[in-house]
Amino acid sequence: MTSAPPFGKERLAWIADNGQDAIGILTADLLWDWLYIDELWVDENYRGQGLGKSLMKQAENYAASQQLVGLWLWTQSWQAADFYAKLGYQEFTRFEDFPRGHSRIGFRKQNLTSGK
């Protein structure tokens, strides 16, 4: 019987500010060789300006620099599924009717290259 590799968890965060206040935050957990994106938030006044994309790119660059296998995350069907797909994330699972009439969607991105 093979035993599981040692488990470790490291909490990471990237924060964008306007010189005074936080206007975007990405939190993530490093779990084995994957980076789990826990939360991506951008202030409503700064949406549509590429800030979310920039924060995701910072996390991807970190994952590439650490030679991680990839990144993964959950989103709801009413949230940001199109956003993640445009960034090259692939859907790997979907829970239908969570909540009823909606879906919880798992996305992942592998084969990372730092700086792209």
MMTF fields as JSON, N, C-alpha, C and O atoms, coordinates in Angstrom:
{
  "mmtfVersion": "1.0.0",
  "mmtfProducer": "UNKNOWN",
  "numBonds": 463,
  "numAtoms": 464,
  "numGroups": 116,
  "numChains": 1,
  "numModels": 1,
  "chainsPerModel": [1],
  "groupsPerChain": [116],
  "chainIdList": ["A"],
  "bondAtomList": [4, 2, 8, 6, 12, 10, 16, 14, 20, 18, 24, 22, 28, 26, 32, 30, 36, 34, 40, 38, 44, 42, 48, 46, 52, 50, 56, 54, 60, 58, 64, 62, 68, 66, 72, 70, 76, 74, 80, 78, 84, 82, 88, 86, 92, 90, 96, 94, 100, 98, 104, 102, 108, 106, 112, 110, 116, 114, 120, 118, 124, 122, 128, 126, 132, 130, 136, 134, 140, 138, 144, 142, 148, 146, 152, 150, 156, 154, 160, 158, 164, 162, 168, 166, 172, 170, 176, 174, 180, 178, 184, 182, 188, 186, 192, 190, 196, 194, 200, 198, 204, 202, 208, 206, 212, 210, 216, 214, 220, 218, 224, 222, 228, 226, 232, 230, 236, 234, 240, 238, 244, 242, 248, 246, 252, 250, 256, 254, 260, 258, 264, 262, 268, 266, 272, 270, 276, 274, 280, 278, 284, 282, 288, 286, 292, 290, 296, 294, 300, 298, 304, 302, 308, 306, 312, 310, 316, 314, 320, 318, 324, 322, 328, 326, 332, 330, 336, 334, 340, 338, 344, 342, 348, 346, 352, 350, 356, 354, 360, 358, 364, 362, 368, 366, 372, 370, 376, 374, 380, 378, 384, 382, 388, 386, 392, 390, 396, 394, 400, 398, 404, 402, 408, 406, 412, 410, 416, 414, 420, 418, 424, 422, 428, 426, 432, 430, 436, 434, 440, 438, 444, 442, 448, 446, 452, 450, 456, 454, 460, 458],
  "bondOrderList": [1, 1, 1, 1, 1, 1, 1, 1, 1, 1, 1, 1, 1, 1, 1, 1, 1, 1, 1, 1, 1, 1, 1, 1, 1, 1, 1, 1, 1, 1, 1, 1, 1, 1, 1, 1, 1, 1, 1, 1, 1, 1, 1, 1, 1, 1, 1, 1, 1, 1, 1, 1, 1, 1, 1, 1, 1, 1, 1, 1, 1, 1, 1, 1, 1, 1, 1, 1, 1, 1, 1, 1, 1, 1, 1, 1, 1, 1, 1, 1, 1, 1, 1, 1, 1, 1, 1, 1, 1, 1, 1, 1, 1, 1, 1, 1, 1, 1, 1, 1, 1, 1, 1, 1, 1, 1, 1, 1, 1, 1, 1, 1, 1, 1, 1],
  "groupList": [{"groupName": "MET", "atomNameList": ["N", "CA", "C", "O"], "elementList": ["N", "C", "C", "O"], "formalChargeList": [0, 0, 0, 0], "bondAtomList": [1, 0, 2, 1, 3, 2], "bondOrderList": [1, 1, 2], "singleLetterCode": "M", "chemCompType": "L-PEPTIDE LINKING"}, {"groupName": "THR", "atomNameList": ["N", "CA", "C", "O"], "elementList": ["N", "C", "C", "O"], "formalChargeList": [0, 0, 0, 0], "bondAtomList": [1, 0, 2, 1, 3, 2], "bondOrderList": [1, 1, 2], "singleLetterCode": "T", "chemCompType": "L-PEPTIDE LINKING"}, {"groupName": "SER", "atomNameList": ["N", "CA", "C", "O"], "elementList": ["N", "C", "C", "O"], "formalChargeList": [0, 0, 0, 0], "bondAtomList": [1, 0, 2, 1, 3, 2], "bondOrderList": [1, 1, 2], "singleLetterCode": "S", "chemCompType": "L-PEPTIDE LINKING"}, {"groupName": "ALA", "atomNameList": ["N", "CA", "C", "O"], "elementList": ["N", "C", "C", "O"], "formalChargeList": [0, 0, 0, 0], "bondAtomList": [1, 0, 2, 1, 3, 2], "bondOrderList": [1, 1, 2], "singleLetterCode": "A", "chemCompType": "L-PEPTIDE LINKING"}, {"groupName": "PRO", "atomNameList": ["N", "CA", "C", "O"], "elementList": ["N", "C", "C", "O"], "formalChargeList": [0, 0, 0, 0], "bondAtomList": [1, 0, 2, 1, 3, 2], "bondOrderList": [1, 1, 2], "singleLetterCode": "P", "chemCompType": "L-PEPTIDE LINKING"}, {"groupName": "PHE", "atomNameList": ["N", "CA", "C", "O"], "elementList": ["N", "C", "C", "O"], "formalChargeList": [0, 0, 0, 0], "bondAtomList": [1, 0, 2, 1, 3, 2], "bondOrderList": [1, 1, 2], "singleLetterCode": "F", "chemCompType": "L-PEPTIDE LINKING"}, {"groupName": "GLY", "atomNameList": ["N", "CA", "C", "O"], "elementList": ["N", "C", "C", "O"], "formalChargeList": [0, 0, 0, 0], "bondAtomList": [1, 0, 2, 1, 3, 2], "bondOrderList": [1, 1, 2], "singleLetterCode": "G", "chemCompType": "PEPTIDE LINKING"}, {"groupName": "LYS", "atomNameList": ["N", "CA", "C", "O"], "elementList": ["N", "C", "C", "O"], "formalChargeList": [0, 0, 0, 0], "bondAtomList": [1, 0, 2, 1, 3, 2], "bondOrderList": [1, 1, 2], "singleLetterCode": "K", "chemCompType": "L-PEPTIDE LINKING"}, {"groupName": "GLU", "atomNameList": ["N", "CA", "C", "O"], "elementList": ["N", "C", "C", "O"], "formalChargeList": [0, 0, 0, 0], "bondAtomList": [1, 0, 2, 1, 3, 2], "bondOrderList": [1, 1, 2], "singleLetterCode": "E", "chemCompType": "L-PEPTIDE LINKING"}, {"groupName": "ARG", "atomNameList": ["N", "CA", "C", "O"], "elementList": ["N", "C", "C", "O"], "formalChargeList": [0, 0, 0, 0], "bondAtomList": [1, 0, 2, 1, 3, 2], "bondOrderList": [1, 1, 2], "singleLetterCode": "R", "chemCompType": "L-PEPTIDE LINKING"}, {"groupName": "LEU", "atomNameList": ["N", "CA", "C", "O"], "elementList": ["N", "C", "C", "O"], "formalChargeList": [0, 0, 0, 0], "bondAtomList": [1, 0, 2, 1, 3, 2], "bondOrderList": [1, 1, 2], "singleLetterCode": "L", "chemCompType": "L-PEPTIDE LINKING"}, {"groupName": "TRP", "atomNameList": ["N", "CA", "C", "O"], "elementList": ["N", "C", "C", "O"], "formalChargeList": [0, 0, 0, 0], "bondAtomList": [1, 0, 2, 1, 3, 2], "bondOrderList": [1, 1, 2], "singleLetterCode": "W", "chemCompType": "L-PEPTIDE LINKING"}, {"groupName": "ILE", "atomNameList": ["N", "CA", "C", "O"], "elementList": ["N", "C", "C", "O"], "formalChargeList": [0, 0, 0, 0], "bondAtomList": [1, 0, 2, 1, 3, 2], "bondOrderList": [1, 1, 2], "singleLetterCode": "I", "chemCompType": "L-PEPTIDE LINKING"}, {"groupName": "ASP", "atomNameList": ["N", "CA", "C", "O"], "elementList": ["N", "C", "C", "O"], "formalChargeList": [0, 0, 0, 0], "bondAtomList": [1, 0, 2, 1, 3, 2], "bondOrderList": [1, 1, 2], "singleLetterCode": "D", "chemCompType": "L-PEPTIDE LINKING"}, {"groupName": "ASN", "atomNameList": ["N", "CA", "C", "O"], "elementList": ["N", "C", "C", "O"], "formalChargeList": [0, 0, 0, 0], "bondAtomList": [1, 0, 2, 1, 3, 2], "bondOrderList": [1, 1, 2], "singleLetterCode": "N", "chemCompType": "L-PEPTIDE LINKING"}, {"groupName": "GLN", "atomNameList": ["N", "CA", "C", "O"], "elementList": ["N", "C", "C", "O"], "formalChargeList": [0, 0, 0, 0], "bondAtomList": [1, 0, 2, 1, 3, 2], "bondOrderList": [1, 1, 2], "singleLetterCode": "Q", "chemCompType": "L-PEPTIDE LINKING"}, {"groupName": "TYR", "atomNameList": ["N", "CA", "C", "O"], "elementList": ["N", "C", "C", "O"], "formalChargeList": [0, 0, 0, 0], "bondAtomList": [1, 0, 2, 1, 3, 2], "bondOrderList": [1, 1, 2], "singleLetterCode": "Y", "chemCompType": "L-PEPTIDE LINKING"}, {"groupName": "VAL", "atomNameList": ["N", "CA", "C", "O"], "elementList": ["N", "C", "C", "O"], "formalChargeList": [0, 0, 0, 0], "bondAtomList": [1, 0, 2, 1, 3, 2], "bondOrderList": [1, 1, 2], "singleLetterCode": "V", "chemCompType": "L-PEPTIDE LINKING"}, {"groupName": "HIS", "atomNameList": ["N", "CA", "C", "O"], "elementList": ["N", "C", "C", "O"], "formalChargeList": [0, 0, 0, 0], "bondAtomList": [1, 0, 2, 1, 3, 2], "bondOrderList": [1, 1, 2], "singleLetterCode": "H", "chemCompType": "L-PEPTIDE LINKING"}],
  "groupTypeList": [0, 1, 2, 3, 4, 4, 5, 6, 7, 8, 9, 10, 3, 11, 12, 3, 13, 14, 6, 15, 13, 3, 12, 6, 12, 10, 1, 3, 13, 10, 10, 11, 13, 11, 10, 16, 12, 13, 8, 10, 11, 17, 13, 8, 14, 16, 9, 6, 15, 6, 10, 6, 7, 2, 10, 0, 7, 15, 3, 8, 14, 16, 3, 3, 2, 15, 15, 10, 17, 6, 10, 11, 10, 11, 1, 15, 2, 11, 15, 3, 3, 13, 5, 16, 3, 7, 10, 6, 16, 15, 8, 5, 1, 9, 5, 8, 13, 5, 4, 9, 6, 18, 2, 9, 12, 6, 5, 9, 7, 15, 14, 10, 1, 2, 6, 7],
  "groupIdList": [1, 2, 3, 4, 5, 6, 7, 8, 9, 10, 11, 12, 13, 14, 15, 16, 17, 18, 19, 20, 21, 22, 23, 24, 25, 26, 27, 28, 29, 30, 31, 32, 33, 34, 35, 36, 37, 38, 39, 40, 41, 42, 43, 44, 45, 46, 47, 48, 49, 50, 51, 52, 53, 54, 55, 56, 57, 58, 59, 60, 61, 62, 63, 64, 65, 66, 67, 68, 69, 70, 71, 72, 73, 74, 75, 76, 77, 78, 79, 80, 81, 82, 83, 84, 85, 86, 87, 88, 89, 90, 91, 92, 93, 94, 95, 96, 97, 98, 99, 100, 101, 102, 103, 104, 105, 106, 107, 108, 109, 110, 111, 112, 113, 114, 115, 116],
  "secStructList": [7, 7, 7, 7, 7, 7, 7, 7, 3, 3, 3, 3, 3, 3, 3, 3, 3, 1, 1, 1, 1, 3, 3, 3, 3, 3, 3, 3, 3, 3, 3, 6, 6, 3, 3, 3, 3, 3, 3, 3, 3, 3, 7, 4, 4, 4, 6, 6, 1, 1, 2, 2, 2, 2, 2, 2, 2, 2, 2, 2, 2, 2, 2, 2, 2, 6, 6, 7, 1, 3, 3, 3, 3, 3, 3, 3, 6, 6, 1, 1, 2, 2, 2, 2, 2, 2, 6, 6, 7, 3, 3, 3, 3, 3, 3, 3, 1, 6, 6, 6, 6, 7, 3, 3, 3, 3, 3, 3, 3, 3, 1, 7, 7, 6, 6, 7],
  "xCoordList": [0.843, 0.0, 0.887, 1.846, 0.559, 1.312, 0.742, -0.475, 1.613, 1.141, 1.069, 1.774, 0.218, 0.05, 1.307, 1.981, 1.623, 2.759, 2.449, 1.28, 3.465, 3.235, 2.382, 2.581, 1.446, 0.549, 1.06, 1.447, 1.054, 1.382, 0.461, 0.002, 0.202, -0.675, -0.052, 0.273, 0.106, 0.655, -0.354, -0.791, -0.725, -1.689, -0.933, 0.058, -1.412, -0.793, -1.837, -3.03, -1.395, -2.321, -1.589, -0.414, -2.316, -1.857, -2.887, -4.09, -2.42, -3.317, -2.968, -1.801, -3.989, -3.832, -4.46, -5.521, -3.796, -4.36, -4.27, -3.564, -4.988, -4.976, -4.124, -4.283, -3.234, -2.395, -2.976, -2.295, -4.234, -4.898, -5.698, -5.631, -6.447, -7.323, -7.049, -6.557, -7.376, -7.321, -8.448, -9.594, -8.116, -9.126, -9.241, -10.116, -8.356, -8.405, -7.583, -6.505, -8.101, -7.415, -7.593, -8.689, -6.519, -6.575, -5.941, -4.79, -6.677, -6.131, -6.038, -6.871, -5.017, -4.784, -4.126, -3.519, -4.261, -3.604, -2.706, -3.135, -1.473, -0.543, -0.75, -0.452, -1.268, -1.577, -0.857, -1.151, 0.078, 0.951, 1.549, 2.248, 1.312, 1.929, 0.922, 1.116, -0.145, -1.192, -1.463, -1.324, -1.851, -2.266, -3.782, -4.315, -4.472, -5.927, -6.301, -5.975, -6.984, -7.45, -8.708, -9.751, -8.603, -9.716, -10.692, -11.905, -10.16, -11.037, -10.352, -9.165, -11.122, -10.691, -11.759, -12.921, -11.368, -12.299, -11.709, -10.535, -12.537, -12.16, -13.275, -14.448, -12.908, -13.87, -14.696, -14.154, -15.988, -16.891, -16.43, -16.608, -15.849, -15.4, -14.192, -13.854, -13.538, -12.324, -12.494, -11.534, -13.701, -13.941, -13.909, -14.225, -13.522, -13.467, -12.207, -12.103, -11.242, -9.993, -8.786, -7.648, -9.032, -7.934, -7.302, -6.307, -7.855, -7.256, -7.375, -6.414, -8.544, -8.715, -7.769, -7.167, -7.643, -6.725, -5.282, -4.519, -4.918, -3.571, -3.29, -2.212, -4.251, -4.073, -3.944, -3.114, -4.754, -4.652, -3.293, -2.699, -2.792, -1.483, -0.375, 0.578, -0.491, 0.505, 0.519, 1.585, -0.663, -0.745, -0.178, 0.532, -0.488, 0.042, 1.562, 2.241, 2.091, 3.548, 4.212, 5.276, 3.576, 4.101, 4.112, 5.114, 2.992, 2.891, 3.957, 4.574, 4.167, 5.187, 6.585, 7.411, 6.851, 8.182, 8.479, 9.639, 7.422, 7.574, 7.467, 7.515, 7.322, 7.181, 6.03, 6.152, 4.904, 3.715, 3.039, 3.268, 2.224, 1.495, 0.474, 0.292, -0.189, -1.186, -1.956, -1.607, -3.028, -3.927, -5.323, -5.649, -6.157, -7.546, -8.415, -7.93, -9.709, -10.638, -12.062, -12.351, -12.944, -14.386, -15.014, -14.551, -16.066, -16.891, -18.33, -18.584, -19.248, -20.665, -21.062, -20.441, -22.085, -22.5, -22.899, -22.803, -23.343, -23.725, -22.541, -22.695, -21.393, -20.247, -19.338, -19.694, -18.191, -17.116, -16.654, -15.483, -17.532, -17.11, -16.498, -15.46, -17.117, -16.585, -15.228, -14.342, -15.066, -13.798, -12.661, -11.62, -12.855, -11.798, -11.535, -10.385, -12.582, -12.401, -11.568, -10.718, -11.801, -11.027, -9.556, -8.692, -9.275, -7.888, -7.212, -6.071, -7.912, -7.322, -7.581, -6.971, -8.468, -8.813, -9.83, -10.722, -9.681, -10.57, -11.476, -11.025, -12.738, -13.683, -13.335, -13.146, -13.249, -12.969, -14.073, -14.089, -15.0, -16.133, -17.242, -17.013, -18.441, -19.605, -20.617, -20.98, -21.063, -22.141, -23.405, -23.526, -24.349, -25.609, -26.506, -26.401, -27.381, -28.363, -27.693, -28.129, -26.629, -25.928, -25.71, -24.626, -26.685, -28.04, -28.93, -28.525, -30.132, -31.066, -31.145, -31.325, -31.006, -31.056, -29.724, -29.623, -28.693, -27.354, -26.321, -26.658, -25.087, -24.007, -22.81, -22.543, -22.104, -20.78, -19.783, -19.867, -18.834, -17.947, -16.501, -16.036, -15.795, -14.372, -13.58, -13.837, -12.608, -11.713, -10.279, -9.938, -9.444, -8.013, -7.203, -7.697, -5.937, -4.991, -3.665, -3.146, -3.121, -1.848, -0.877, -1.195, 0.313, 1.351, 1.661, 1.538, 2.054, 2.323, 3.723, 4.661, 3.846, 5.138, 5.203, 4.362, 6.178, 6.311, 6.483, 7.24, 5.759, 5.922, 4.984, 4.939, 4.237, 3.309, 2.062, 1.175],
  "yCoordList": [-1.18, 0.0, 1.242, 1.332, 2.181, 3.415, 4.447, 4.593, 5.155, 6.19, 7.531, 7.767, 8.386, 9.722, 10.554, 10.38, 11.452, 12.348, 13.284, 13.535, 13.791, 14.707, 15.897, 16.446, 16.276, 17.382, 18.664, 18.685, 19.714, 21.038, 22.038, 21.819, 23.106, 24.143, 25.497, 25.81, 26.287, 27.639, 28.628, 28.484, 29.62, 30.643, 31.784, 32.283, 32.197, 33.274, 34.314, 34.012, 35.536, 36.592, 37.613, 37.911, 38.134, 39.244, 40.35, 40.1, 41.564, 42.695, 43.841, 44.201, 44.405, 45.622, 46.768, 46.615, 47.913, 49.072, 50.31, 50.331, 51.324, 52.585, 53.626, 54.828, 53.165, 54.055, 54.329, 54.855, 53.97, 54.21, 52.993, 52.609, 52.395, 51.288, 50.074, 50.202, 48.904, 47.691, 47.763, 48.046, 47.505, 47.526, 46.168, 45.961, 45.251, 43.9, 42.966, 43.325, 41.765, 40.78, 39.4, 39.039, 38.638, 37.233, 36.454, 36.705, 35.517, 34.646, 33.235, 32.817, 32.511, 31.169, 30.304, 30.802, 29.003, 28.027, 27.149, 26.62, 27.001, 26.079, 24.725, 24.545, 23.772, 22.429, 21.427, 21.328, 20.689, 19.799, 20.575, 21.561, 20.186, 20.864, 21.67, 21.889, 22.108, 22.891, 24.158, 24.174, 25.212, 26.453, 26.55, 26.646, 26.525, 26.631, 28.097, 28.704, 28.663, 30.047, 30.044, 29.538, 30.604, 30.601, 31.74, 31.534, 32.928, 34.081, 35.106, 35.396, 35.64, 36.767, 37.832, 37.6, 38.993, 40.104, 41.368, 41.676, 42.097, 43.392, 44.373, 44.099, 45.508, 46.557, 46.909, 47.04, 47.058, 47.35, 48.547, 48.547, 49.55, 50.75, 50.503, 51.351, 49.353, 49.052, 47.851, 47.421, 47.308, 46.153, 46.575, 47.716, 45.638, 45.895, 46.611, 47.015, 46.774, 47.469, 46.533, 46.989, 45.225, 44.261, 43.912, 43.188, 44.41, 44.154, 42.684, 42.102, 42.078, 40.667, 39.803, 38.861, 40.127, 39.399, 39.548, 38.583, 40.738, 40.989, 40.174, 39.597, 40.127, 39.346, 37.854, 37.158, 37.374, 35.968, 35.693, 34.645, 36.607, 36.436, 36.391, 35.624, 37.196, 37.15, 35.777, 35.232, 35.222, 33.892, 32.837, 31.931, 32.948, 32.008, 32.094, 31.069, 33.298, 33.465, 32.864, 32.253, 33.039, 32.432, 30.908, 30.256, 30.35, 28.898, 28.386, 27.348, 29.11, 28.714, 28.795, 27.909, 29.848, 30.014, 28.928, 28.604, 28.371, 27.3, 25.914, 24.888, 25.911, 24.674, 23.804, 22.585, 24.469, 23.752, 23.102, 23.504, 22.118, 21.43, 22.375, 22.372, 23.183, 24.1, 24.816, 24.78, 25.475, 26.205, 25.647, 25.145, 25.728, 25.309, 26.178, 26.804, 26.204, 27.06, 26.596, 25.788, 27.125, 26.946, 28.285, 29.323, 28.266, 29.452, 28.998, 27.818, 29.898, 29.59, 30.01, 30.898, 29.379, 29.649, 31.107, 31.609, 31.802, 33.211, 34.148, 35.363, 33.627, 34.474, 34.628, 35.33, 34.001, 34.367, 33.233, 33.203, 32.306, 31.174, 31.651, 31.136, 32.62, 33.136, 33.803, 33.669, 34.516, 35.188, 34.174, 34.37, 33.093, 32.092, 31.355, 31.054, 31.065, 30.4, 31.277, 30.765, 32.583, 33.497, 33.542, 33.862, 33.224, 33.205, 31.853, 31.639, 30.954, 29.664, 28.562, 27.496, 28.786, 27.754, 26.809, 27.236, 25.529, 24.521, 23.965, 23.665, 23.837, 23.238, 21.765, 21.051, 21.306, 19.889, 19.187, 17.958, 19.944, 19.324, 20.352, 21.561, 19.833, 20.709, 19.985, 18.838, 20.673, 20.168, 20.915, 22.116, 20.195, 20.813, 21.013, 20.303, 21.992, 22.308, 22.572, 22.075, 23.36, 23.767, 25.264, 25.695, 26.094, 25.72, 25.409, 25.571, 24.967, 24.539, 25.579, 26.77, 25.102, 25.987, 26.604, 27.309, 26.344, 26.895, 25.777, 24.651, 26.092, 25.106, 25.671, 26.872, 24.778, 25.077, 24.439, 23.246, 25.244, 24.805, 24.822, 25.798, 23.728, 23.644, 23.918, 23.322, 24.827, 25.151, 24.866, 24.944, 24.536, 24.351, 24.81, 24.887, 25.112, 25.505, 24.837, 24.945, 24.136, 23.439, 23.911, 24.793, 23.32, 23.65, 25.143, 25.821, 25.627, 27.051, 27.411, 26.625, 28.602, 29.163, 30.56, 31.401, 30.82, 32.117, 33.226, 33.095, 34.333, 35.524, 35.614, 36.654, 34.574, 34.611, 35.377, 35.505],
  "zCoordList": [0.0, 0.0, 0.0, 0.766, -0.854, -0.957, 0.003, 0.114, 0.69, 1.614, 0.891, -0.09, 1.388, 0.808, 1.047, 2.062, 0.126, 0.365, 1.537, 1.833, 2.192, 3.316, 2.866, 1.783, 3.706, 3.379, 4.015, 5.183, 3.239, 3.739, 3.067, 1.947, 3.739, 3.192, 3.494, 4.639, 2.448, 2.603, 2.041, 0.9, 2.821, 2.412, 1.738, 2.271, 0.553, -0.213, -0.574, -0.625, -0.823, -1.235, -2.089, -1.876, -3.055, -3.883, -3.717, -3.793, -3.49, -3.222, -4.156, -4.311, -4.771, -5.585, -4.806, -4.199, -4.829, -4.134, -5.009, -6.017, -4.612, -5.345, -4.619, -4.836, -3.769, -2.984, -1.611, -0.73, -1.436, -0.156, 0.312, 1.48, -0.599, -0.242, -1.129, -2.25, -0.606, -1.419, -2.441, -2.091, -3.718, -4.773, -5.459, -6.3, -5.096, -5.632, -4.768, -4.294, -4.568, -3.728, -4.34, -4.77, -4.377, -4.748, -3.607, -3.248, -3.038, -2.001, -2.565, -3.368, -2.135, -2.66, -1.597, -0.65, -1.778, -0.915, -1.773, -2.798, -1.352, -1.998, -1.331, -0.151, -2.113, -1.62, -2.509, -3.701, -1.942, -2.69, -3.857, -3.621, -5.077, -6.223, -7.035, -8.23, -6.39, -7.05, -6.243, -5.02, -6.946, -6.301, -6.429, -7.535, -5.291, -5.257, -5.077, -4.057, -6.065, -5.973, -5.117, -5.531, -3.938, -2.996, -3.285, -3.313, -3.496, -3.711, -4.607, -4.457, -5.53, -6.355, -6.227, -6.558, -5.749, -5.556, -6.164, -5.963, -6.912, -7.459, -7.12, -7.372, -6.554, -6.223, -7.46, -8.558, -7.279, -8.404, -9.238, -10.456, -8.614, -9.326, -10.225, -11.051, -10.074, -10.845, -11.768, -12.408, -11.842, -12.717, -14.174, -14.513, -15.031, -16.462, -16.913, -18.072, -16.003, -16.322, -16.351, -16.454, -16.262, -16.332, -14.999, -14.961, -13.909, -12.6, -12.198, -11.696, -12.414, -12.1, -12.919, -12.402, -14.186, -15.072, -14.574, -14.584, -14.146, -13.637, -12.371, -12.23, -11.458, -10.235, -10.561, -9.977, -11.481, -11.888, -12.517, -12.261, -13.329, -13.967, -12.908, -13.047, -11.86, -10.787, -10.118, -9.833, -9.871, -9.263, -10.208, -9.771, -11.5, -12.49, -12.573, -12.635, -12.575, -12.622, -11.394, -11.491, -10.23, -9.013, -9.16, -8.864, -9.619, -9.782, -10.757, -10.518, -11.844, -12.818, -12.204, -12.426, -11.438, -10.834, -9.8, -9.546, -9.205, -8.217, -8.864, -8.185, -10.189, -10.971, -10.473, -10.357, -10.181, -9.752, -10.958, -12.099, -10.704, -11.769, -12.406, -13.623, -11.575, -12.113, -11.03, -9.85, -11.475, -10.59, -10.779, -11.855, -9.741, -9.854, -8.957, -8.015, -9.266, -8.532, -8.745, -9.628, -7.917, -8.047, -8.366, -7.894, -9.167, -9.378, -9.543, -9.788, -9.415, -9.62, -11.032, -11.615, -11.576, -12.95, -13.154, -14.274, -12.109, -12.253, -12.03, -12.155, -11.711, -11.43, -12.637, -13.584, -12.63, -13.551, -14.466, -14.845, -14.828, -15.667, -16.982, -17.397, -17.642, -18.907, -18.714, -19.557, -17.616, -17.302, -17.245, -17.873, -16.496, -16.351, -17.661, -17.98, -18.418, -19.716, -20.653, -21.381, -20.642, -21.493, -21.083, -21.898, -19.832, -19.349, -19.6, -19.189, -20.268, -20.599, -19.597, -19.689, -18.645, -17.672, -18.303, -19.036, -18.008, -18.567, -17.472, -16.366, -17.794, -16.865, -16.695, -17.679, -15.432, -15.198, -14.436, -14.369, -13.858, -13.185, -13.026, -13.049, -12.866, -12.699, -11.813, -12.072, -10.768, -9.922, -10.309, -10.069, -10.911, -11.307, -10.086, -9.086, -10.203, -9.141, -7.797, -6.758, -7.838, -6.608, -6.641, -7.035, -6.246, -5.824, -7.026, -8.177, -6.737, -7.777, -8.894, -8.643, -10.133, -11.289, -11.66, -12.664, -10.856, -11.089, -10.953, -10.586, -11.248, -11.17, -10.423, -10.448, -9.764, -9.201, -10.156, -10.447, -10.645, -11.716, -11.251, -10.662, -11.521, -11.238, -12.499, -13.545, -12.401, -13.515, -13.094, -11.913, -14.074, -13.798, -15.002, -16.126, -14.721, -15.766, -15.447, -14.336, -16.455, -16.313, -17.372, -18.17, -17.38, -18.371, -18.367, -19.386, -17.229, -17.035, -17.486, -17.353, -18.016, -18.368, -17.779, -18.096, -16.934, -16.276, -17.301, -18.263, -17.074, -17.909, -19.087, -19.743, -19.383, -20.516, -20.186, -21.03]
}
